[in-house]
Amino acid sequence: MKIALMVAEKPSLAQNLANILSNGKCNTNKGSNSACAVHEWNGTFKGEPVRFKMTSVCGHVMSLDFSGKYNNWDKVDPIELFSCPTEKKEAMPRLRIPAFLAQEARGCDYLILWLDCDKEGENICFEVMACVQQSMKGDILSPLVTFRARFSAITEKDIKAAMMNLIRPNENESRSVDARQELDLRIGCAFTRFQTKYFQGRYGDLDASLISYGPCQTPTLGFCVQRHDEIQTFKPETYWVLRVTASTSEGRELPLEWKRVRSFEKDIANMFLAGIKEIKEATVVSIQAKEKVKPRPTALNTVELMRVASAGLGMGPHHAMQIAERLYTQGYISYPRTETTSYSENFDLIGTLRQQQNSAKWGSDVRALISHGINKPKKGHDAGDHPPITPMKPASESELDGDMWRIYDYITRHFIATLSRDCRYLSTTITFQIGSETFYYTGNTLVDAGYTEIMHWQAFGKDEFVPPLHVDDILRAHDHRLVECQTSPPDYLTESEVITLMEKHGIGTDASIPVHINNICQRNYVNVGSGRRLVPTSLGVVLVHGYQKIDPELVLPTMRTAVEEQLNLIAIGQADFHAVLAHTAEIFRRKFQYFVRSIEAMDQLFEVSFSSLKTSGKALSRCGKCRRYMRYIQAKPARLHCSHCDDTYSLPQNGNVRIYRELKCPLDDFELLSWSSGSKGKSYPLCPYCYNHPPFRDMKKGFGCNSCTHPTCPYGVNSTGVSGCVECDGVLVLDPSAPKWKLACNRCDVIINIFEDASRVAVCETACSACGAQLVSVEYRAERTRLPAALTEMTACLYCEPNFSALVEKHRAVSSRGGGVRGRGGRARGKQRSKQPKDKMAQLAAYFV
C-alpha cells in the first residue's frame, strides 16, 4: 500500500484536519520530537488505497541568518552584511523538525501540504519539501508526488473540498518571502548593529537593549513621531462663536448654531453680536427634512479586525491576531489573514447564518433576519486571497473564555450586520433668521435601526427633539452671547489609526502589521497610553529626527512601498528574484554608507536628550586594569563602564546585579559580581571581563563562572558542578544564593531545590562510583537538621543516597536518568583540561596556577 504524508502548520491544526479527513477514525502516536503528533488512517487517493500520515510543523521550519563569523558584532563591519553569505538554519533547534519530517517521510510516495494559504504558508511548503526530499520515494518537485491543499476554514465541507482539488505549491510566492526575509535581515541588522554599538557606547540612559532599525518598523515609528511633532508645534488660536437660544411656545429651548460658525476677530464678532442683541424674535425661514443612511459594514478583513480590536476592545493588534488564530485552528472562524472584504457569488451566506439562529445572544435577531430575507452584502474589495473573516460554527460564552469570546462575539455580530438592513434616520434642519444673521437647529430621529440592533455599540441613541414648526413661525430669542474658544491640537495616533496609515502606504502585510507595532512598543520607542494611543518616547523621537536630518527616506513610507511593489512582482512571476534582491540591497548599502559618515548629525540630537556613560549609573565594582570603580548602568542594556579605561562591559539582562563577597577573578583581578533572576530563579557569579572576553576556547561570550572551565578556580564549573543536566547538555551547578540552596543548570532553566534550612552546602572533590556525579557535603544546625539520626552533617551522592532524595524538592531534572547521571564535564573529561586559554592574561594566570 502506498503512503501519503500530510503536513499542517500547527499540531492542533493537524489533529483537526486528521479527524475530518479520517471521519474521526485515525490513530494518533506521539512524534519522535515530542512536539508534533502523527495521525494515521487508511483511505483512497488517486483511485487507489493509501495509508495517510498527518503531522505538522510549528510555524517556519527554517530561519535565515548570516553564516559563521558574520554573527559576531565585534569582529564584522556592518557594511559587510549587505553582501556576506547567508544560510538557512533551524528555526527551533530543540524541536528537531527537519529530522522529524525526514524520518516520517521515509518510504512515502506522496506529499500533501496543508500549510496556511498565504505567502508565508507557501514559503513553509518549500521548507518542508527541502526537509523530506532525500527521504521520499519519488522526485519531490514532480507534480505526481507533491500536492498543495488550499482552504480557508477548518470545516468538513471546506477541508474535503480542498482534498478533492489539490494544486501545486506556488514557488514565486515562496521566493517573494525569501526576498523579503533576506532584505529585512541585511538592512535591519546593518543599521541596528551600527547604531546600537555607537549610541550605547556613548550614552547611559537610553533604556533600550537594542536600538533597532527596520524597513517597516521605522516608517511605522515615523507616523507616531510625525503626529507628536504636530502636537508639539501646534499654536492654539482664539476664536469667538455667536450663540443664541430660541424657545418654543411650550417652553422647550433650542440651542441655535451660527451659520458663520466662528470668527477669529473679536471686534468683528462683537459687531455681529451688537447687530442682533436687541432682537428678541427668531423667524423660521426654512425647514428641510432628509432621510439619511448609516450603511452596514462591508465584510470583515484582517486590518479592520485589528482596528476594532484596538479601538473597541482595548486589545493590541498582536494579541488580537493570536486569539483569532486560535479560534481558526479550533474551527470557530475562517482563516483570519485576508485582505478581501467581498463575499464570492457562491458563498453560502444563508447556511452560515443559520448556524447562529439558536444562540442565546443573537439567535432572535438571526431568526428575524432569515424570516424577512437577508440583504445582499455590500460589494467590497476582492484581493483574490481568502474569503472575509466569518464565523464557521456556533459558540457560547461558556465555551470560549475572556478575549477569545470577545473576538468571536465581534466577528459574528459583524457577519450578521453585513446581511442586515442599513440604519436609516430622518435629519431635520430648521433655519432661523435673527436680524441680519442666520442660525440653524438640527434634530435626528430614528426611522429603522437596521444593523445597529446587532452592532449595538453603533446604535443611534435617543431621538433628538424636533419641534413641529412651520415657515414664518416666530420663536422667542434670548441669551445672546459670545463664547470664547481655542483651537486644540490633534491627539496622539491610536493603534487603529496607525494600522490605517500602514495599510494606506503599503507598510507590512496583514500578517506583519501587528508585529511591527509590537516591535516599536517593545523597543521602548513608543508607550501605549490611554485609549491605546501610541506616545513616542524621547528615544523614538530623537531617532526619527536623526533619520530626517541625515536621510529622510530612511523613515518615509515611500521606500518600503516601492520595495513591497517589487516583492509583489516576484510573487506573480513578473520580476526576477536575484535582480530585485541585488538592486534593493545596493540602494540601502549606499544609504548605509552615507548614514555612517553623517552619524554626528544624529549624535548632536542624542547629546541634548541623554546622559553620557561617565555621568550615568552608580559606582559598583573595581576594574581589574586600573583598580578604579566602574559605574553600574541599570538602564537597558545593563552594563558596567570604566571611565578611566573607557571600557564598557555587558552584563546579563533582566535580573539583579551586586558585588559577590568582594572576591576577585584569579585570571584578571576584576571583582566578581553576582547576577540573580529572583528568589525563584537562578543566580551565578561572573567576572565582567571574562563574561565579555571568554578566557577558554570552550567558553562562549556571555557565560558566567558557572560555565568557566578554569581547572582550579573555586567558583568555576569544575569546583561547583555536580552532574550533567538530563534535559540538555549543560551541567547542574551549585547556586551561590544561600540559604535557599539549589542546583541550577548552566545552560537551560532547570532548577532543583535542595537541603532546605541547611547552614552549609559544598561540592566535594570525590565523584560517586555508581553514577559519576560529584559528592555533596551538607551541614545543618542541631535544632534544624533533617538528616537521619539527628546527624548535623553528611557527605554522599545527591542521586544515589536514599536519605538525600527526600531533601530534594524538585525531581524534574533527575527523575529519568536514562543511562545514569552524567558527570559534570571538566573532571570527567580529561581532554577539556588540555585546552589552553586564548586570552593572554588568562594564559599567564593559568601558567602560574
NUVEXBA-597356 format. One record per residue (C-alpha): x, y, z. Coordinates in steps of 0.5 Angstrom, whole numbers, plus 500, padded with zeros to 3 digits. Example, Ala and Ser with C-alpha at 12.3 -4.5 7.8 and 13.67 -1.06 7.14 Angstrom:
525491516/527498514/
***
This chain:
500500500/503507498/504512504/502520503/505524508/501530510/504537514/500542517/503549520/501547527/500541532/493543533/491544526/494537524/489534529/483538527/485536520/486529521/479528525/476531519/479527513/479520517/472522519/474521527/478514525/485516526/490513530/495518534/502517536/507522539/512524534/520523536/521530537/515530543/512537540/509534534/504528534/503523528/496521526/495515521/489512518/487508511/484512505/484513498/488517494/488518486/483512486/488507490/488505497/493509501/496510508/495517510/500520516/498527518/503531522/505538523/511543524/511549529/511555524/517556520/522550520/528555518/530562519/535566515/541568519/549570517/554565517/559563522/563569524/558575521/554574527/560577531/558584533/565586535/569583529/565585523/564591520/556592519/557594512/560587510/553585512/550587505/554582501/556577506/553570505/547568509/544561511/538557513/538555520/533551524/528556527/527552533/533547534/530544540/524541536/529538531/523539526/528537520/530531522/523529525/520531518/525527514/524521519/517521518/517522510/522516509/519511504/513516503/510516496/506523496/507529500/501533501/502540504/496543509/500550511/497556511/494559505/498566505/505567502/509565509/505559508/508558501/515559504/514554509/511549504/518549500/522549507/518542508/520540501/527541503/527537509/524531506/527531499/532526501/527521504/521521499/521515494/520520488/522527486/520532491/519537485/515532481/507534480/506527481/509527488/508534492/501537492/498543496/491544499/488551499/483552504/480558508/476555514/477548518/470546517/469539514/466542507/472546506/477541508/474535504/473540498/481542499/483535499/479534492/482540489/489539490/494544487/502545486/506550491/507557488/515558488/514565486/510567492/515563497/521567493/518573495/518571502/525569501/527576498/523580504/527576509/534577506/533584505/530585512/536581515/541585511/538592512/536591519/542588522/547593519/543599521/542596528/549594530/552600528/547605532/547600538/554600539/555607537/550610542/550605547/558606548/556614549/550614553/548611559/540613560/538610553/534605557/534600551/538594550/537595542/537601538/534597532/532600525/527596521/525598514/518597516/519598524/522605523/517608518/511606523/515610528/515616524/508616523/508617531/513622531/510626526/504627530/508628536/511634532/505637530/502637537/509640540/509645534/501647535/500654537/493655539/489660536/483664540/476665536/469667538/462664537/456667537/451663541/443665542/438660545/431660542/424658546/418655543/411656546/411650550/418653554/423648550/429651549/433650542/441652542/442655536/448654531/451660528/452660520/458663520/461658525/466662528/470669528/478670529/477677530/474679537/472686534/468683528/465678533/462684538/460687532/455681530/453681537/451688537/447688531/442682534/443683541/437687542/433683537/428678541/425674536/428668531/424667525/423661522/426662514/426654512/425647514/429641511/428634513/432629509/433621511/440619512/443613512/448610516/451604512/452597514/459595514/463591509/465584510/471583515/478583514/485583518/486590518/479592520/479587526/486589528/483596528/477595532/480590537/485596539/480602539/474598541/476592545/482595548/487589545/493590542/493588535/499583536/495580542/488580538/491576532/494571537/487570539/484570532/489564530/487560536/480561534/481559527/485553529/479551533/475551527/471557530/472562525/475562518/482564516/484571520/489573515/486576509/485583505/479581502/472585504/467582499/464575499/464571493/458569489/458562491/459563499/454560503/451566507/444563509/448557511/453560515/448565518/443559520/449556525/448562529/440562530/440558537/445563540/443566547/446573545/444574538/439568536/433572536/436577531/438572526/432568526/428575525/433576519/432570516/425570516/425577513/430576508/437578508/440584505/446582500/452584503/456591500/461590495/468590498/475589495/477582493/484581494/484574491/487571497/481568502/474570504/473575509/473573516/467569518/464565524/464558522/461554528/456557534/460558540/457560547/461565552/462559557/466555551/470561550/473565556/476572556/479575550/477569546/470570547/470578546/474577539/469571537/463576539/465582535/467577529/460574529/456581530/460584524/458578520/450578522/451586521/453585513/447582512/442587516/439593513/442600513/441604519/436610517/434616520/431623519/435629520/431636520/435642520/431649522/434655519/432662523/433669522/435674527/436681525/442680519/445673522/442666520/442661525/440653525/438648529/438640527/435634530/435627528/430622529/431614528/427611522/430604522/435601527/438596522/444593523/445597529/441593533/446587533/452592533/449596539/455600540/454604534/447605536/443611534/442613542/436617544/432621539/433628539/428634540/425636533/419642535/413642530/414649527/413652520/416657516/415664518/413662526/417666531/420664537/423668543/430669542/434670548/441669552/445673546/452672548/460671545/463665547/471665547/474658545/481656543/483651537/486645540/492640538/491634535/491628539/497622539/495617534/492611536/494604534/488604530/490610526/497607525/494601522/490605518/496609516/500603515/495600510/495606506/502607505/503599504/508598510/508591512/503586511/496584514/501579518/506583520/503590521/502588529/509585529/512592527/507596532/509591538/516592536/516599537/513598543/518593546/524597543/522603548/520608542/513609544/509608550/502605550/497611553/490611555/485609549/491605546/495612544/502611542/506616545/513617543/519616548/525621548/529615544/524615539/523622538/531623537/532617533/526619528/529627528/536624527/534620521/530626518/537630519/541625515/537622510/529623511/528617506/530612512/524614516/519616510/514610508/515611500/522607501/518601504/512602499/517601493/520595496/513592497/511593490/518590487/516584492/509583489/512583482/516577485/510573487/506574481/513572477/514579473/520580477/527577478/529575485/536576484/535582481/530585486/535583491/541586489/538592487/535594493/541592497/545596493/541602495/541601502/548600502/550606499/545610504/548606510/555609508/552616508/549615514/555612518/559618515/554623518/552620524/555626528/548630526/544625530/549625535/548632537/541631538/543625543/547629547/541634548/537629551/541623554/547623559/554621558/556614560/561618565/555621569/551615569/550610574/553609581/560606583/559598584/566594583/573596581/576595575/582590574/586594570/586601573/583599580/578605580/571604581/567602575/560605574/554600574/549603569/542600570/538602565/537597559/542594557/545594564/553594563/559597567/563603565/570604567/571612565/579612566/580606561/574608557/572601557/564598557/563591560/556588558/552584564/547579564/540583563/533582567/536581574/539584580/547585580/551586586/558585589/560578590/563577597/568582595/572577591/577577585/577573579/584569579/585571572/584578571/584581578/577584577/572584582/567579582/559580581/553576583/547576578/540574580/534573577/530573584/529568589/525563585/530564579/537562579/544566580/551566579/558569580/561573574/567576572/566582568/572582564/571574563/564575561/566579555/572576553/572569555/579566557/578559555/576556548/570552550/567558554/563563550/562570551/556572556/557566560/559567568/563563573/558557573/561556566/568557567/573551566/579554570/582548573/582550580/578557581/573555587/568559583/568555576/564549574/570545576/569546583/562548584/559543578/555537581/553533575/550533568/543536566/539531564/535536560/540539556/548539555/549543561/552542568/548543574/552547579/551549586/548556586/551561591/544564593/545561600/541560605/536558599/540552597/539550590/543547584/542550577/543548570/548553567/545552560/537551561/532554566/532547570/533549578/533543583/532546591/536542596/537542603/532547606/535550612/542548611/547552614/553550609/553546603/559545599/561540593/567535594/573533590/571526590/566523585/560518586/563511584/556509582/554515577/560519577/556525580/560529585/559528592/556534596/557536603/551539607/551541615/545543619/545547626/543541631/536545632/534545625/537538622/533534617/538529617/537522620/539520627/540528628/546528625/548535623/553534617/553528612/557527605/554523600/552523593/545527592/542522587/544515590/544517597/537515600/537520606/538526601/533524596/528526601/531533602/531535594/524539593/524538585/526532582/524534575/531534572/533528576/527523575/529520569/537518569/537514563/544511563/546514569/547521571/553524567/559527570/560535570/565535565/571539567/574533572/570527568/573529561/581530561/581533554/578539556/583541561/589541556/585547552/590553553/586560555/586564549/587571553/594573554/592575561/589568562/595564560/599568564/595566570/594559568/601558568/602561575/596557578/
***
